[in-house]
Amino acid sequence: MEAELPLVVVVMEVVMFSNSLEEKRSSVAIVAS
């Protein structure tokens, strides 16, 4: 269980990172249009 914890943290960080990238993309698209 403890060995899987870092993996869960990494997955959560990747999800948060991709979500922030999508928000930046959508905001850039709004500014461009």
SEFIGU-286337 format. One record per residue (C-alpha): residue number from 1; residue in one letter; z, x, y. Coordinates in Angstrom, 2 decimals, always signed. Each point is the difference from the previous one (the first is absolute). Last residue first. Layout:
BEGIN
SITE|num|residu|z|x|y
SITE|NUM|a|Z|X|Y
...
END
This chain:
BEGIN
SITE|num|residu|z|x|y
SITE|33|s|-31.04|-10.77|+34.90
SITE|32|a|+1.11|+3.63|-0.03
SITE|31|v|+3.60|-0.87|+0.96
SITE|30|i|+0.26|-2.59|-2.78
SITE|29|a|-1.53|+2.44|-2.50
SITE|28|v|+2.49|+2.67|+1.08
SITE|27|s|+2.87|-2.47|-0.52
SITE|26|s|-1.39|-0.90|-3.44
SITE|25|r|-0.33|+3.66|-0.98
SITE|24|k|+3.49|+0.86|+1.26
SITE|23|e|+1.48|-2.91|-1.96
SITE|22|e|-1.91|+1.08|-3.12
SITE|21|l|+1.35|+3.53|+0.35
SITE|20|s|+3.55|-1.34|+0.41
SITE|19|n|-0.41|-2.00|-3.23
SITE|18|s|-1.38|+3.05|-1.81
SITE|17|f|+3.06|+2.03|+1.03
SITE|16|m|+2.44|-2.77|-0.97
SITE|15|v|-1.64|-0.26|-3.41
SITE|14|v|+0.03|+3.78|-0.43
SITE|13|e|+3.68|+0.12|+0.99
SITE|12|m|+0.85|-2.73|-2.51
SITE|11|v|-1.87|+1.83|-2.76
SITE|10|v|+1.79|+3.25|+0.82
SITE|9|v|+3.40|-1.71|-0.05
SITE|8|v|-0.78|-1.66|-3.34
SITE|7|l|-1.06|+3.36|-1.44
SITE|6|p|+3.19|+1.62|+1.29
SITE|5|l|+2.04|-2.70|-1.81
SITE|4|e|-1.68|+0.39|-3.39
SITE|3|a|+2.08|+3.02|-1.03
SITE|2|e|+3.20|-1.88|+0.85
SITE|1|m|-0.94|-2.76|-2.43
END
